[in-house]
């Protein structure tokens, strides 16, 4: 079970991710640098989102500009489809141009 400190950090992560506008992406690392935590912590926070949340999780990708693979289900495909619906373009190798679509 997460501690109060973890919940507070996760809430700060969620607040920041909610600021990413449609059609833009941020990396786990860029979110982490802004908040003073690790990229892995940002990933754990995204994975811990409860059902029915309002956090645009799909807008957080890895430092290579790719959707990170998921171990369960079609999460990576769903993420890509959501991003494409927002206007984010993927290159032939599945990468997003962070210079063009990156936030902030």
Secondary structure, 3 states (H helix, E strand, C coil): CCCHHHHHHHHHHHHHHCCCCCCCEEEHHHHHHHHCCCHHHHHHHHHCCCCCCCCCHHHEECCCCCCCCCCCCCHHHHHHHHHHHCCCCECCCCCECHHHHECC
